[in-house]
């Protein structure tokens, strides 16, 4: 609880977790100037408006307005309480916090906590049975026959569920879990006669973990000819197949490092590929890629290599997944797998080195894959079909931004079908005009001036003066002292008054200028976001006393003008009460004139 964790310990956790490193585990960040930019994880976007500053240890999204420090980020991204975020960061950085400080401080329901606990116990149980008991020998041999090493079995916590009706349920009941929870978790099945039986009995088990590494379900495969061949945990609040990617927890650091993910269709493909050295491997849960999963990948990487089975079904799935990923903004490649092979069998037959070199590193571009993919729909010996085929390829080429890439594939068409480049170019430009693309989009840096050259909001001069002054105060105690002496908290905007008051108290508590720490002192989420936004304003390194005085004069002038207008309005009201319309009208003209002057100076 709060009184068990001191402010100093909280600060130790915060300072032990660099915000760029932490945010980088959720968002692909690229440095631009002093700050880092990426796609905001809190709202859908294709152009980055999410900024992180290492110097100030804060983040801010210019699109949706969210901002704060490293603790705020974890609370927002994981939907955690403050204590859960603190614990995650403490564990991450190896900071020891008091025992029992986090009891009952969780956003996860008691029921879901029980489910997670049950899965943790069963993961360990099934893995132990596989590795160290006679009961698991059959399962262990199955993995060995597929070339899976002991090290890989341990990394993925592969296991075996004994072919006994109530083994798992009895084990968990002894641990204090109720049948109702076990049934809801999908670990046991309720039969029509209200009896229960273990869901995965007689199968090898593959734990499915969330991005934090906690088991939330199992994938299981029969080794005794049961039907169905593959069986997953039933969907629940914790386990939703369309929202998670298998092995994402282990792969994400490799994905970030390589700026590329390899997407497979199944668990065993990932396990074999991971063992073969393809550490950035993830998979869908035996279902088609979803828009959610595509956007998740896009947050982390520019490029996704699709490595699906090289049969007709796998090719169709590759095409559909490629469209989703391209729509999410990814560069898509298709692995160069030999016909009618799957990744796992290729690795077993040819080895990991050949797989990496011939399949992954030699992957095709999307256009190369697409041109091959649509050939099946045309009889290219027929003149009419050839023309239709070329038209379809040109339509797809028309949406590509890179003029170099467009020209490369047009030359392929020109050489293969003996059509001049001029004709192909004219036809392609026609398609681009229809799409509303009237000129080439050069290969721009996606982190554009629209973000990095962020323009302050179009606000009145006095509001910009207050915001700029507060921004300087957030990073310089001496400026804060000067402002406090000159004008106290006499800002015009109420929120600015509150921030200034908090800041005076913060520095009076012997704190140094530290925006991230100051944000932690605030309790109002709206104020936290506003402080973050103000702290991200671009400032000159040195500001003179004269400039500070200029800002103070602008702020005071607004106060004086507003006082004058208020006084005139009182006079106008009095004139109206005295039934003197001419005097009231003259005063109204004075007010209008003064407001015009204010607008002009602002």
N, C-alpha and C positions, 0 to 999 in steps of 0.2 A: 504494500500500500504506500501512499505518497510519503507518509512520515518515515518510512523505512528507506527511502531513497533520497539522498541529499541533493541539493542544487549542484554541488561540486561533482557528484557522480553522474548526474544527467549531462553536465557539460563535458565530462571525460568521454562519455559515450558519443556525444555529438562530434567532438573534436577528433575522435578516433576513426570516424567514418567520413572520408572525403566525399562531398556531395556528388562530384563528377563520377567517381567510381561507383557509388551506390545507384545513381540515376542511370549510369551506363549499363547496369545489369538489367534494365527494363527498356531502355531507349537507345537506339544507335545515335551517338553524339559525334558531331564533327566541329572542330575548332574553327572559329571565324573571328579574327581579332582577339580580344581578351576573353570572349565568352564561347560557350559551346551551344550548338543548336541541333535540334532533332524534331521528329514528329511528336506532337503532344499525345501522351497516352490517355488523356482525360476527355478528349473529343476527337471526332473523326476529321482528318485533314490530309491533304496530299502535298501541301507545301509547308515546310517547317515554321512554326511560330513559337516554339518552346525553347526557352533560353536558360542556361545554367551558368552561373558565374562562380568560378573557383575561388577568386579573391574574396568575395563576400559570403560564400557558402550558402547561396540561395538559388531558387529557381523561379521562373515566372513564364506564364504562357500569355503572349500578346493577343491570342485568339479568344480563349475562354476566360482569362483573367486569374486562373488558379496560380498560387505562388506560396512560398514559404521556405523553410529550411529542410534539412535532411529528414528530421522527424515528421514534419508535416507531409513530406513526399510519401514516406512509407505508410502513414496513416491513410492518405488519399488513395494510393495505388493498390494497397492490400485491404482497404476497408477495415483497418485495425484501430483499436483504441490506442491512446497514448502509451499505455503500459506494454501492449503487445509490440508496438513499433520500437519502443525502447529496448525490449528484450531481444527482438530480432537483431537490432544493431549492436547490442552488447555481445550477443553470441557471435555475430559476424566478426567483430573486432577483438574478441577475447577479453572484454572487460568484465570483471566479476562484480555482480550486484548481490545484495542481501538475499539469502534464502527465504522463500515464501513471500517475497515482495510482490509477486504477480498473482497471488491466489485470487480467483473470482474476478480478475480484471481482463476479461476477454470478450470479444465481439461474437465469438462462435457460440452457438447455442449448446446447452449441456448435452443435448441428444447428439449433435454432430461431434462434440468432443469425445463422447463415448464411442461413436463410430470410428473416428480416427484412431482412438486407442485400441479398439478391437482389431483394426486392420494392421496396426503396428505389431501387436502380439502375434497375429496369424502369419504375417510376413516372416517374422523371425522363426516361428514354429515350422512352417513349410520349408524354409531354407535349411534349417537344422536337420529336418527329416531327410531332405535330399542329400545333404552332404555327409551326414554322420550316422545314419541308421540303415538297418537292413530293409526297413519298410520303404525307404526312398531309393533303394539301389536301382530299381527299374527306371525311375525317372532320371536318375543321375546318368545311367547308361545311355538313355535317349539323347541327352545333351552332348555327351562325349561322342556318340556316333555322328552327331551333326557338327563335330569339330569345335565345340565350345569348350574353352579352357576353364580350369578351376578359378583362375583370376577373374574371368568374365562372368562366371556363375556368381561369384561374390559381388562384383560391381553392380550387377543387376538384381541381386538377391533372388535368383531363380529358385524355385522350390517344387515340392511335390505334396499333393493332398492325398492322404491314404484312401484306399478304396473301402472305406468303412462309413456306414450310414450316419453315425452321430459323433464321429471322432472330434470334429471341430467344435460343434455346438457344446459338447460335454466339457471340452477344454476351456472354452470361454465362459461357460456358466460357473465353472469353478473359480474363475477370475472375477466373478461378480457381475457379468453381463447378462441382461435379460433377453429372453427369446425374441421379444418384440423388436428390440434394437437390432438383434442379429439378423432378423428377417428383413428389416428395413434397410440394413446395410448391404444386403445381397450376399452375405456370407453363407446363409442357410436358406433353404427353400421350404415354404409352407405347403404341405400336401392337402388334398381335398378332405382327408379324414382328420385334419388339424395336427397331424404328426409333422415332424420336421426331419429334414435330411440335408447333409452337407452338399452345397451347390457344386463344388469343384472336385468331389471325390474321384480318385483314380486318374487325375490329370496332373500334368506338369503345370506349374503356375508362374506367371510373369507379373510381378507387381507393377501397377500403373501409378506413377507418382505425379503429384502436382508440381508446379514450378518451384516450390519450397522444399521438395524432396520427401513429402509425406505421402504414404500410400493411401489412395482413395478408391482403389478398385483392383481387380485382377483380370488379366487375360489368361485363359487356360486352354491347353490343347490335350486332346485325348491321346493316350498311347496304347489304348486297348480296343480301339475300333468303336468307341461310343459315338452316338450322334447327339448334338452336332459335333463336328470336328473341333471347332473353336467355340469357346464360350466366354463371354465377358460378364463382369458384374452388371447388375441391373442399374439403370440410370437413377440418380438421386440428386439431391441438392449439391452434394460434394462432387459427384462424378457425372459430368455431362460430356459425352464423346465429342460433340461438335465444338467444344470450347477448349479442349486440351490437346496437346501433341505429345505422343509417347517419347520419353527420354529427354524432354525439353530441359529438365532440371540439370542433367549432366552435360547436355550439348550446348547450352546457351553461352557459356564462356568461350567455347571454341567457335561458335557462330559469330560472336562479336569480334574475336581475334581475326578470323578469316574473312569476315564480312560476306559470308556465304553459308547457306544452309542446304543440306541434301535431304530431300523429302522422299520417304519411302511409303509403301502401302501397309506394311505389317511389322509386327514386333521382331520376328526372327531375322528379317532383312536388316533392321537397325542393329540388332545384337551382333550379327555376323559382320556388318560393315564397321561397327565400332571396334570390334576385335581386330579387324583388318587395318585399322588406322584412320578410318573415316569418323572422327570424333564429333563432327558437326551434323550428326545424323538424327533425324526425327521422323515420326510416322503418324499418320492418322489412325484412328481406332477401327480399321477395317471398314470404314465408310468413306464416302466422297469428301473431298476437302470442302470446308465451309468458308463463307465469307469472313466469319469471325477469325478462323485460323489463318486465313490469308493476310488479314490486317495485322494479326499478332506477329506473323513472320516479318511483315514490312516494317514494323517498328524496330526490328533488330537488324535487318539486313537489306542490302540493295538487290542481291542476287540469290535466286533459289534454283537448285538443280533438281529436276524431277527424275527420280529413279524408280519407275514402276515396272511391272512385268512387261516383257517385250512380246506380248501376244495382242490379239485384237482388242480384248477387254482392257488391257493395260494401256494400250495406245489411246483408246477413247477416254479413259480416265485421265491420262496425261494431258490431252487436249483441253478437257473441261477444267482441270486444275490450273493449267497455264492461263486460260482466259481470266479466271478469278484472281490469280496472282498479278497478272498484268494490269487488271483493273484496279488492284490495290496499290499499284505503283512499282512492283518488283520487276527487275530484269529476270527473264525466265530462260533456263536452258533445259534441254532434254538429254539425259544420260545416253551414252552410245552403247546400249546393251545389245548383245547378239540376239537374233530373232528367236522367239519362243523360250527364252531363258528368263529366270527371275534372279534378282541380286544374290540371294543366299546360295542358290545352286551354282551360280557363276563363281562366287568366291570359293566354294568347296572344290570346284573342278579346276580353277586356274590360279587360285591364291589371291591374297590381299593386294600384293604389289601390282599385279596385272589389272586387278579390278580398279585400283586408283588411277593407274595410267591410262588404260584403254576405255574405261567406262565413265569415270567421273571427270578426269582432266580433259578428256577428248569429247566432252559433251557438246551437243549441237546447239546453235542459237535457236531461239523460238522460230524465226523465219525459215531456217533450214528445216526444222522439224515440220513446220506448217506446210511448206511446199511439198514435202514428201507425204504428209498426212492426207492432204486433199486429193492427191493423185488417184486414190482409190475410187473417187466419185466420178472419174472421167475415163473415157477410152481415148487415150492420147494418140492413137493411130487415126482417129477421126478428126477431121479439120475443125468442125464445129465445136467439138469437145475441147480441142486444144485452145481455141480462142476463148472459150468460157473459163478454162483453167487459168490462162494468162490474166484475164480480167479479174478473177478472184484474188490472184496473187497481188496484182497491182492495188486492189482495194485495201488489202492488208498492209502493203508497203506504204500506202498513203498516210497512215496514222503514225508512222515512225518519224520521230523528230530528227534523227541524224541523217543528214544528206549523204554522208559517206556510206552509211549502211544501205540506204535506198539505192544508191548508184551501184553498190557491190552486187546486189541481187538482181537489179535490172540488167546488168552485164551478163549475169548467168542466164537470164531469160533470152537476152539478145543472141548469145552464142548458141544456146540449145535450140531455139526455135527460129533463128535467122530473121529476126525483126530488128530494125534499126533502133539505136538508142534515142534518136530524136522522136520517133513515133511513140516509144514507151514513155519517154519523159513527158510528152504532150498529154498522153492519156492519164498518167499519174497526176499531173497538175490539175487536170479536170476533176479527178476524184477529190483532190485536196480542196479545190474551190467549193465543191458540193458539201464538204465537211466543215466549211468555214475557215479553213487554214489557208490564208492568202499569201503568206510568206513563210520562209523557213524559220523554225525556232532553232537557233544555234544551240549547240551543246552547252547550255548554261550551267553554272554551278547552282544546284538546287537551293543552296542557302543564300538567297538573293538579298539585294539591298532592301527589299520590302520588309525583311526581318531585321537584318543586321544594322541597317540604317533606320531603325525604328523612329518614326516621327512622333513627338509628343502629341497628346490629344489637343484638338483645337479648342482651347479653353480661354476664358478672359485672362488678361495680362496679370491681374492680381492672383488668380488661381495658379497660373504657371509660376509666378514669383514664389508663392507659398510652397509649392511642390519642390521647386529647385532648392529653395532655402532648406527645407526639411531633408532633402537628399544630401546636402552638404553636412547638415547637422548629424545625420546618421553615421557619417564617416569621420567626423572631426569634433572632439570634445570642446576645443577652444572656440569654434564657431558657435556651438550650442550655448556656451557661456555668454558670448557677446549678444546673441539673439535674446537670451533670457533676461539680460540686463536691460536691453533696449526696448523690448516689447512683451516680455513674458509669454503668455499663451494667447495674446490678442490677434489670433489669426481669424480670417473672415469665415472660412469653411469649418463647420463644427468638427468634422473628423480630423482636420488638421490640428485643431485646438487640443483634441484628446491625445493625438500622437505626440505633440510637443510636450504636453503635461507628463505623459508616460516616459518620454525620453529624458526630461529633466530629472525625474525620480530615478531612472536607470543609472544616469551618470553620478547622481548624488550617492548612489550605493557603491561608489568606487569601482564601477565597471569601466573598462576601456571601450572604445568604439568597436562594436561587433554586431553587425546587423542580424546575423543568424541567431545569436544569443538574445538580442533584444526581441526578436519575433517570438522566441520561446517564452518570454515573460508576458506576452499578450494573451488574453483569454478569448477575445472576440475574433472569430474567423474572418469576418469582413475587414477588420482592422489589419489583421495579418496580411491579407491579400493586398490591401492598399499600401502598407509599408513596403511590401516586396516590390510592387509596381513602381513606387517612388524611388526605391533604392536602385532599380535597374535603369533609371534615367541616365543618359550619357552626360558626363560632367567633365569640365576641364580639371586638370590635376591640381592647379593652384588657383585660388580665388582671392582677390584683394579685398581689403576692408571697404574700399570704395564700391565694389560690386555688391557686397553684402548690404551696405547702406542703401544702394539703389533699390534692391529688392524690398527692403524694409519700407522705403519711401512709397513704392508702388502699393504695398499692402496697407499702409496708413492712409494713403490718398483715397483708396477704396472705402476705408472706414469713415473718413471725413465726408466723402461724397454721399455715402449711404445715410450718414447722419443728417446732411443737408436735405436730401430727398425726403427723409422721414419727417423733418421739421416742416418742410413745404406741404407735405400731405396733411399734416395736422392743421396747418393754416387753411388749406383748401377745404377741409372738413368743417372748420369753424365758419368759414365764409358761406358755405352751403347752409349751415344751420342758421346763420343770420340772414338768410335769404338775399345774398348778394352775389348773383350769378356772374356779374362782370368781373368782380374780384376773384371769384373761384376759377373763372376761365383764364384770367391772367396768370394765376398761380399754376394752373395746369400747363400753360405754355412754358413757364419757367422749368417745371419738372421735365417736360418733353425735351427742352433744350439741353438741360443738364444730362439727361439720359443719352442724348445724341453725342454729347461731348465725351461721356464715359465710353460709349461704344467706339468712338473714333480713337480714343487713347488706348483702348483694349485691343 
